[in-house]
């Protein structure tokens, strides 16, 4: 098929490469314009932009798809279908209607659960036991289109956002290739999304990273696994922001929420509303990440309680 590919971040690159390897002709790639990065404010091309240029594919970076000139340019590619994954711009109906078979979206959840911007993190935060990939025929609503096919990916107690990101990216690439092999059949058998079970994966904000020890240890374990690397999970101690990069939940009664202590196996533990969180890897501002025992050598918390008997 003649494809237009539309995506911007790392997550999208896997699908781009899978489509190319499957033998499709990618006539154009659309992605977000280069952004300024770091203190030097130098413009940096996104992951899809760089990958497409390495493949020799022409890249387009419009700031909007609503003007007639951009839409005419889009139509000039005469694509059979557009594949969209984490693109970052709204596609108006005029654009959705241009490709022969419309626009297909690779979405990182089992729709209608977790429509929106941050489905990977929200699934872990909520304690979901599974998520997956949905291939959807796009329409004007936010992730509301008919479902062509899905694939389930489990979420375990060890699943972090980076691990789930990579697993879903791989599954998304495999699934879109499979869907395109018999697209007419998939489109005929597409399922309208049910009204029941709709949830929205709001974009993450920096303040969500703060750990609230009035929650349960299991909830905070999900919090740590979901919000690393960004915005990171953290708490404040004596005015210092301490990042928690790795933790595990502990069962038992550890007293009032927020107390610092230790056990025979865990050098740093914080009590929660239910259970406690063993802090395994931490980081102070401007310092490197350290295992809990090494962290305590340079930053000793005073008055640690002995939870060893619990």
SVG drawing of the C-alpha trace seen along z (x, -y; Angstrom):
<svg xmlns="http://www.w3.org/2000/svg" viewBox="-23 -29 51 39">
<polyline fill="none" stroke="black" stroke-width="0.4" points="0.0,0.0 0.9,-3.6 1.0,-4.9 1.3,-8.3 2.8,-7.8 2.0,-10.3 3.8,-10.2 6.4,-12.0 8.0,-10.3 10.1,-7.2 6.9,-5.1 6.0,-5.7 9.3,-4.7 8.8,-1.0 5.6,-1.0 7.3,-3.1 10.1,-0.5 7.7,2.4 5.6,0.9 8.7,0.3 10.0,3.8 6.6,5.2 7.1,3.8 4.7,0.9 5.6,-2.3 5.7,-5.2 5.2,-8.2 5.4,-10.8 6.0,-11.1 4.3,-13.8 5.6,-14.7 5.9,-17.5 8.2,-20.4 11.7,-20.4 11.6,-21.7 14.2,-23.7 16.0,-21.4 18.0,-22.1 19.6,-25.4 21.2,-26.0 17.7,-26.2 18.9,-24.4 16.2,-22.9 16.1,-19.2 14.3,-16.8 12.0,-14.2 12.6,-10.5 10.3,-9.9 11.7,-12.8 15.2,-11.4 14.2,-7.9 12.4,-8.9 15.3,-11.0 17.6,-8.0 15.2,-6.0 15.2,-8.6 11.5,-9.5 10.3,-13.0 9.2,-14.6 6.5,-17.3 6.2,-19.2 3.1,-21.5 2.0,-23.2 -1.7,-22.6 -3.6,-20.5 -6.5,-22.9 -5.4,-25.2 -6.3,-24.4 -2.7,-24.4 -1.6,-21.8 -4.6,-19.6 -3.9,-19.9 -0.3,-18.8 -1.6,-15.9 -3.9,-14.8 -1.2,-15.1 0.5,-11.9 -2.5,-9.8 -2.2,-7.5 -4.3,-4.4 -4.3,-4.9 -2.6,-7.1 -1.3,-5.4 -1.3,-7.6 0.5,-6.9 1.2,-9.5 1.3,-12.3 0.3,-15.2 -1.9,-17.2 -5.7,-17.0 -6.7,-15.6 -9.8,-17.5 -12.5,-15.6 -11.2,-17.0 -7.9,-15.2 -9.4,-12.0 -11.4,-11.7 -8.4,-12.1 -6.8,-8.7 -8.6,-6.0 -9.2,-3.9 -9.1,-6.7 -6.8,-7.0 -5.9,-4.3 -4.7,-5.0 -2.4,-2.8 -3.6,-3.5 -1.8,-2.3 -4.7,-0.9 -7.7,1.4 -10.3,-1.2 -12.6,-2.6 -10.5,-2.4 -7.9,-5.2 -8.7,-7.4 -6.4,-10.4 -2.8,-11.5 -1.2,-9.2 -2.7,-5.7 0.4,-3.9 1.0,-5.7 -2.7,-5.9 -3.1,-2.1 -0.2,-1.4 -1.3,-4.2 -4.8,-2.7 -3.4,0.7 -4.8,2.3 -3.8,5.9 -3.7,5.6 -3.7,3.1 -2.9,3.4 -3.0,2.0 -6.1,1.0 -6.1,0.4 -8.9,-2.1 -10.5,-3.7 -10.2,-7.4 -13.1,-9.8 -13.4,-13.4 -13.9,-12.4 -11.1,-11.8 -10.2,-8.1 -13.8,-7.2 -13.6,-5.5 -14.6,-1.8 -12.1,0.8 -10.5,3.0 -8.5,5.2 -6.8,5.4 -4.0,7.2 -3.6,7.6 -0.4,6.9 -0.3,7.9 0.7,5.5 2.5,7.2 3.9,6.0 7.2,5.5 5.8,3.4 7.2,-0.1 6.3,-2.8 9.5,-2.2 9.0,1.6 5.3,1.2 6.1,-1.5 8.5,0.8 6.2,3.8 3.2,1.8 5.4,0.2 6.4,3.6 2.9,4.9 1.6,1.9 4.0,2.4 3.1,6.1 -0.7,5.4 -0.8,2.6 1.1,4.8 -1.3,7.6 -4.3,5.3 -3.1,3.9 -2.7,7.4 -6.5,7.8 -7.7,4.3 -11.0,4.7 -12.0,7.6 -11.0,5.7 -12.9,2.6 -16.1,4.6 -15.9,6.4 -15.0,3.2 -16.7,2.9 -18.3,-0.4 -16.8,-1.3 -19.2,-0.7 -20.3,-3.6 -19.7,-1.5 -16.1,-1.5 -14.9,-4.8 -12.1,-6.4 -9.8,-9.3 -6.0,-9.3 -5.3,-12.9 -1.9,-14.3 0.6,-14.1 1.5,-17.2 4.6,-17.6 2.8,-18.0 1.4,-14.5 4.8,-13.1 4.5,-13.9 4.0,-10.8 1.0,-10.9 1.6,-8.5 -2.0,-8.7 -2.5,-6.3 -1.9,-2.5 1.5,-1.0 0.1,0.8 -1.2,-2.5 2.2,-4.2 4.0,-1.2 1.9,-1.8 2.7,-5.5 6.5,-4.9 6.4,-2.5 4.1,-4.7 5.7,-8.1 9.3,-7.3 11.1,-8.7 8.7,-11.7 7.6,-13.5 9.2,-11.1 7.9,-10.1 9.1,-12.2 8.7,-13.4 10.1,-16.4 12.3,-15.9 13.6,-19.0 13.1,-21.1 14.9,-18.6 13.1,-16.9 13.9,-13.2 13.1,-11.2 12.1,-7.6 13.2,-5.6 12.4,-2.1 10.3,-0.8 8.3,2.2 5.1,2.5 5.2,4.2 2.3,5.6 1.6,5.1 0.9,2.3 3.7,-0.3 1.9,-3.0 1.0,-6.6 1.5,-7.4 4.7,-9.1 7.0,-7.7 10.5,-6.7 12.0,-3.4 13.9,-0.3 13.5,3.5 16.0,6.3 15.9,6.5 15.1,2.9 17.3,0.0 14.6,-2.7 10.9,-2.3 8.0,-4.8 4.7,-3.9 1.5,-4.3 -2.2,-4.4 -2.0,-0.6 1.3,1.2 4.6,-0.6 6.8,-1.4 10.4,-0.1 12.5,-2.7 15.1,-0.8 16.6,-3.5 16.6,-7.2 18.1,-10.4 18.8,-13.9 18.7,-17.0 21.9,-17.2 23.1,-13.8 23.2,-10.4 20.7,-7.6 21.8,-5.4 20.6,-2.2 18.9,-2.9 21.9,-1.7 24.4,-3.9 21.9,-6.9 21.8,-6.7 25.5,-7.0 25.4,-10.5 22.0,-11.5 21.2,-9.9 17.6,-10.3 17.5,-10.9 15.4,-8.9 14.6,-5.9 12.2,-3.5 13.0,0.2 10.2,2.1 12.2,5.4 9.6,7.2 6.7,6.5"/>
</svg>
